[in-house]
């Protein structure tokens, strides 16, 4: 018997329908001949630096020059940007329609010179290095008062939207707060108005007390399969310490801990699901230069976190038509498999 579960932040309903896991084609499996970028033609590999736009930042041997080999982490503008800082930000109205020029930023953070080393294969030091770079680049973007939001995300695999298989992240900065993020912010604010507590901190307390949805826990972070998981084996990684931004000094101190946590979780995901394609993203608070409309409790009511979801099912007509998600794997079962206990 399936059940409906309500997300405590967004108020969104999810259908947990375990019976559907036995349907033919219930899960998307990785093809035997996966379309991967040939390292000899990969623009992100060593020796191919001229095939990308000029780097804006890199972690490299001090004896080497920009846009040459010798780097460990490299940041370049996206060659085909969704948004660009070259555009002047202008807003217009056309009857009932509103539009803006395509102002923003779109960068690629190449994690490693090694074409085949995903995070699960990298050292904790390597992961910490690109996490520090992600922090730095977001911090730089947020210095611009016209930027309202900067989203860090990773697409792994064709199904997840990656056109190049070399391990990399992307950052897109926008002049508006995205609708999905705003919904989460408002949900957290409403919860705080009612209870004077952070909803994410309360979720952490509940998950640690219940225990059955916990995937992994270390000194600074907890990962769990959310109660109202949208997708099979969806995982959230949440810092134990309350905070609303990823690019702060306090978070920087815990990056080696986060690196170890991510390596463990991604390795377990690969072991259980056979190296699935996936997306993950980092949700943080918006840029907070003084302006009308920001609420005073945002420092207390929001909590930054990582949302990770393997690409195992297809979002179809019911989901698009209703906003409901149908998940054939209960999060308790997913967490048990991922824990290995």
C-alpha positions as CSV (number, residue, x, y, z in Angstrom):
1,X,0.0,0.0,0.0
2,X,1.4,3.4,-1.1
3,X,1.3,6.5,1.1
4,X,1.5,10.3,0.7
5,X,4.2,12.2,2.6
6,X,4.4,15.9,3.1
7,X,7.6,17.8,2.9
8,X,7.9,19.9,6.1
9,X,9.7,22.8,4.3
10,X,7.8,23.2,1.1
11,X,4.5,21.6,1.9
12,X,5.0,19.5,-1.2
13,X,3.4,16.1,-1.3
14,X,5.2,13.0,-2.5
15,X,3.8,9.6,-3.2
16,X,5.8,6.6,-1.9
17,X,4.6,3.7,-4.0
18,X,6.9,0.7,-3.4
19,X,4.8,-1.6,-5.6
20,X,5.8,0.4,-8.6
21,X,9.5,-0.6,-8.2
22,X,8.6,-4.0,-9.7
23,X,7.3,-2.5,-12.9
24,X,9.2,-3.3,-16.1
25,X,11.5,-0.4,-16.8
26,X,11.0,1.1,-13.3
27,X,14.6,2.3,-13.2
28,X,16.8,3.9,-15.8
29,X,19.9,1.8,-16.1
30,X,23.2,3.0,-17.5
31,X,23.8,1.8,-21.1
32,X,26.5,-0.8,-21.6
33,X,28.2,1.5,-24.2
34,X,28.0,4.8,-22.3
35,X,28.7,7.9,-24.4
36,X,31.8,9.3,-22.7
37,X,34.1,12.1,-23.8
38,X,37.3,10.7,-25.3
39,X,40.2,12.0,-23.1
40,X,42.2,12.7,-26.3
41,X,39.5,15.2,-27.4
42,X,38.4,16.4,-23.9
43,X,38.8,20.2,-23.5
44,X,39.1,19.8,-19.8
45,X,42.1,17.5,-19.9
46,X,45.8,18.5,-19.4
47,X,47.3,19.9,-22.5
48,X,44.0,21.1,-23.9
49,X,43.8,24.4,-22.0
50,X,43.6,26.4,-25.3
51,X,40.3,24.7,-26.1
52,X,38.5,26.4,-23.2
53,X,38.0,30.1,-22.5
54,X,40.9,31.6,-20.5
55,X,40.9,30.5,-16.9
56,X,39.7,33.0,-14.3
57,X,41.3,31.0,-11.4
58,X,43.4,27.9,-10.8
59,X,45.2,25.9,-8.2
60,X,48.5,25.2,-9.8
61,X,52.2,24.7,-9.5
62,X,53.7,28.2,-9.0
63,X,56.3,27.6,-11.6
64,X,53.6,27.2,-14.3
65,X,51.7,29.9,-16.2
66,X,47.9,30.3,-16.5
67,X,46.2,28.3,-19.3
68,X,49.0,25.7,-19.4
69,X,49.4,22.3,-17.7
70,X,50.5,22.2,-14.1
71,X,47.1,22.8,-12.5
72,X,45.1,20.8,-9.9
73,X,41.8,22.7,-10.1
74,X,40.9,25.0,-12.9
75,X,38.0,27.5,-13.3
76,X,36.9,28.8,-16.7
77,X,33.9,30.6,-18.0
78,X,31.4,28.3,-19.6
79,X,32.0,28.3,-23.4
80,X,28.2,28.4,-23.9
81,X,27.0,30.5,-21.0
82,X,23.4,30.6,-19.9
83,X,24.1,34.1,-18.5
84,X,27.0,36.5,-18.9
85,X,28.4,39.4,-17.0
86,X,29.0,41.3,-20.3
87,X,25.3,42.0,-20.5
88,X,24.1,45.2,-18.8
89,X,21.2,44.4,-16.4
90,X,18.1,45.9,-17.8
91,X,14.4,45.2,-17.0
92,X,11.5,45.6,-19.3
93,X,7.8,45.0,-19.5
94,X,5.9,43.9,-22.6
95,X,2.3,44.0,-21.8
96,X,1.6,41.3,-19.1
97,X,5.2,39.9,-19.7
98,X,8.4,40.8,-17.9
99,X,11.9,40.3,-19.1
100,X,15.5,41.0,-18.2
101,X,18.7,41.1,-20.2
102,X,20.8,37.9,-19.8
103,X,23.0,39.3,-17.0
104,X,24.7,36.9,-14.7
105,X,27.7,34.5,-14.6
106,X,28.3,30.9,-15.6
107,X,31.6,29.2,-14.6
108,X,33.0,25.7,-14.8
109,X,35.1,24.3,-12.0
110,X,37.2,21.4,-13.3
111,X,37.9,19.3,-10.3
112,X,41.0,17.4,-11.4
113,X,43.4,16.9,-14.4
114,X,42.4,13.2,-14.3
115,X,39.6,12.5,-16.7
116,X,38.3,9.4,-15.0
117,X,38.6,10.4,-11.3
118,X,35.2,11.3,-9.8
119,X,35.0,12.4,-6.2
120,X,34.6,8.8,-5.0
121,X,38.0,8.1,-6.5
122,X,39.8,11.3,-5.3
123,X,41.7,11.9,-2.1
124,X,40.1,13.9,0.7
125,X,42.8,16.5,0.0
126,X,41.7,16.8,-3.7
127,X,38.0,17.1,-2.8
128,X,38.9,19.7,-0.1
129,X,40.8,21.7,-2.8
130,X,37.9,22.0,-5.2
131,X,35.4,22.7,-2.4
132,X,37.7,25.6,-1.4
133,X,37.6,26.8,-5.0
134,X,33.8,26.6,-5.1
135,X,33.7,28.7,-1.9
136,X,36.0,31.3,-3.4
137,X,34.2,31.7,-6.7
138,X,30.8,32.0,-5.1
139,X,32.3,34.6,-2.7
140,X,33.6,36.6,-5.6
141,X,30.3,36.5,-7.5
142,X,28.4,37.6,-4.4
143,X,30.4,40.8,-4.3
144,X,28.3,42.1,-7.1
145,X,25.1,43.7,-5.7
146,X,23.3,42.9,-8.9
147,X,23.7,39.1,-8.3
148,X,20.9,37.8,-6.1
149,X,21.8,34.1,-6.2
150,X,24.7,31.8,-7.0
151,X,23.9,28.0,-7.4
152,X,26.7,25.4,-7.3
153,X,25.7,22.2,-9.0
154,X,27.1,19.0,-10.5
155,X,25.7,16.9,-13.4
156,X,27.2,13.5,-13.8
157,X,26.3,11.6,-16.9
158,X,24.3,12.3,-20.0
159,X,20.9,11.6,-18.3
160,X,21.8,14.2,-15.7
161,X,22.7,16.8,-18.3
162,X,26.5,16.5,-18.5
163,X,27.8,17.0,-22.1
164,X,31.4,16.3,-21.0
165,X,32.3,13.4,-18.7
166,X,35.4,14.9,-17.2
167,X,34.6,15.6,-13.5
168,X,33.5,19.2,-13.1
169,X,31.0,21.5,-11.3
170,X,29.2,24.5,-12.6
171,X,28.2,27.8,-10.9
172,X,25.4,29.9,-12.3
173,X,24.8,33.3,-10.8
174,X,21.4,35.0,-11.4
175,X,20.0,38.5,-10.9
176,X,16.9,37.0,-9.2
177,X,16.3,34.4,-6.5
178,X,15.2,31.2,-8.2
179,X,11.6,30.1,-7.6
180,X,12.5,26.8,-6.1
181,X,14.9,28.4,-3.7
182,X,12.4,31.1,-2.8
183,X,9.8,28.5,-2.0
184,X,12.3,26.8,0.4
185,X,13.2,30.2,2.0
186,X,9.5,31.1,2.5
187,X,8.8,27.6,4.0
188,X,11.6,28.0,6.4
189,X,10.5,31.5,7.3
190,X,6.9,30.4,8.0
191,X,8.1,27.5,10.1
192,X,10.2,29.9,12.2
193,X,7.3,32.3,12.6
194,X,5.2,29.5,14.1
195,X,7.8,27.7,16.2
196,X,10.8,30.1,16.5
197,X,13.1,27.3,15.4
198,X,15.0,26.4,12.2
199,X,13.0,23.7,10.4
200,X,16.3,22.1,9.1
201,X,17.7,21.9,12.6
202,X,14.4,20.3,13.7
203,X,14.7,17.8,10.8
204,X,18.2,16.9,11.8
205,X,17.0,16.3,15.4
206,X,14.2,14.1,14.2
207,X,16.3,12.1,11.8
208,X,19.0,11.5,14.4
209,X,16.3,10.4,16.9
210,X,14.6,8.1,14.4
211,X,17.8,6.8,12.8
212,X,16.3,4.7,10.0
213,X,16.8,7.3,7.3
214,X,20.4,8.2,8.3
215,X,23.0,7.3,5.6
216,X,26.1,8.5,7.2
217,X,27.3,10.8,10.0
218,X,30.6,12.3,11.0
219,X,31.7,15.1,13.3
220,X,30.3,18.0,11.3
221,X,27.8,16.6,8.7
222,X,24.8,14.2,8.5
223,X,23.4,12.6,5.4
224,X,20.0,11.1,5.2
225,X,17.2,10.1,2.8
226,X,14.5,12.7,3.3
227,X,11.2,11.7,4.7
228,X,9.4,12.9,1.6
229,X,12.1,11.9,-0.9
230,X,11.2,12.9,-4.4
231,X,13.5,10.3,-6.0
232,X,14.8,6.8,-5.2
233,X,17.9,7.1,-3.1
234,X,17.7,10.9,-2.8
235,X,20.2,12.1,-0.2
236,X,20.6,15.3,1.7
237,X,23.9,16.3,3.3
238,X,23.3,18.9,6.0
239,X,25.9,20.6,8.3
240,X,25.2,20.0,12.0
241,X,26.2,23.6,12.8
242,X,23.4,26.1,11.8
243,X,24.5,28.5,9.1
244,X,23.0,29.9,5.9
245,X,26.0,30.4,3.6
246,X,28.5,28.0,2.1
247,X,31.3,30.4,1.4
248,X,32.1,31.4,5.0
249,X,35.2,30.9,7.1
250,X,33.4,28.7,9.6
251,X,32.4,26.3,6.8
252,X,35.9,26.5,5.3
253,X,37.2,25.0,8.6
254,X,35.0,22.0,8.2
255,X,35.7,21.4,4.5
256,X,38.0,18.4,5.1
257,X,35.2,16.8,7.1
258,X,32.7,17.6,4.3
259,X,35.2,16.1,1.7
260,X,35.4,12.9,3.6
261,X,31.6,12.7,4.0
262,X,31.0,13.3,0.3
263,X,33.6,10.7,-0.7
264,X,31.9,8.1,1.6
265,X,28.4,8.8,0.4
266,X,29.3,8.9,-3.3
267,X,31.3,5.6,-2.9
268,X,28.3,4.0,-1.2
269,X,25.9,5.3,-3.9
270,X,28.2,3.8,-6.6
271,X,28.6,0.5,-4.8
272,X,24.8,0.1,-4.2
273,X,23.5,1.4,-7.6
274,X,26.4,0.6,-10.0
275,X,27.9,4.0,-10.5
276,X,24.6,5.8,-11.4
277,X,24.3,9.2,-13.1
278,X,23.2,11.9,-10.7
279,X,22.8,15.6,-9.9
280,X,23.6,17.4,-6.8
281,X,23.3,21.0,-5.8
282,X,24.1,23.3,-2.9
283,X,21.2,25.4,-1.6
284,X,22.3,28.5,0.3
285,X,20.7,31.8,1.3
286,X,20.5,34.6,-1.4
287,X,22.8,37.6,-1.6
288,X,21.8,39.9,1.2
289,X,22.7,43.5,0.4
290,X,20.2,45.8,2.2
291,X,17.0,46.1,0.1
292,X,13.3,46.1,0.6
293,X,11.6,42.7,1.1
294,X,14.2,40.7,3.0
295,X,13.0,39.3,6.3
296,X,14.9,39.9,9.5
297,X,14.9,36.2,10.6
298,X,16.7,34.7,7.6
299,X,19.9,34.3,9.5
300,X,18.0,32.1,12.0
301,X,15.4,30.3,9.9
302,X,17.4,29.0,6.9
303,X,20.2,26.3,6.8
304,X,22.4,25.6,3.8
305,X,22.6,22.0,2.6
306,X,23.4,19.7,-0.4
307,X,20.6,17.8,-2.2
308,X,21.7,14.8,-4.3
309,X,19.5,12.6,-6.5
310,X,20.5,9.7,-8.7
311,X,18.8,9.6,-12.1
312,X,17.0,6.3,-11.8
313,X,13.4,7.3,-12.7
314,X,11.8,9.5,-15.4
315,X,9.7,12.4,-14.5
316,X,6.5,11.9,-16.5
317,X,3.0,13.3,-17.1
318,X,1.6,13.0,-13.6
319,X,4.6,14.8,-12.1
320,X,4.6,17.6,-14.6
321,X,0.8,18.0,-14.3
322,X,0.5,18.0,-10.5
323,X,3.9,18.9,-8.9
324,X,3.7,15.5,-7.1
325,X,6.6,13.1,-7.3
326,X,6.1,9.3,-7.3
327,X,9.0,7.5,-5.6
328,X,9.0,3.7,-5.8
329,X,11.7,3.2,-3.0
330,X,10.8,4.2,0.6
331,X,13.6,6.4,2.0
332,X,14.0,4.0,5.0
333,X,14.8,1.2,2.6
334,X,17.2,3.4,0.5
335,X,19.0,4.5,3.6
336,X,19.4,1.0,4.9
337,X,20.9,-0.2,1.6
338,X,23.2,2.8,1.5
339,X,24.4,2.3,5.1
340,X,25.1,-1.3,4.3
341,X,23.4,-2.5,7.5
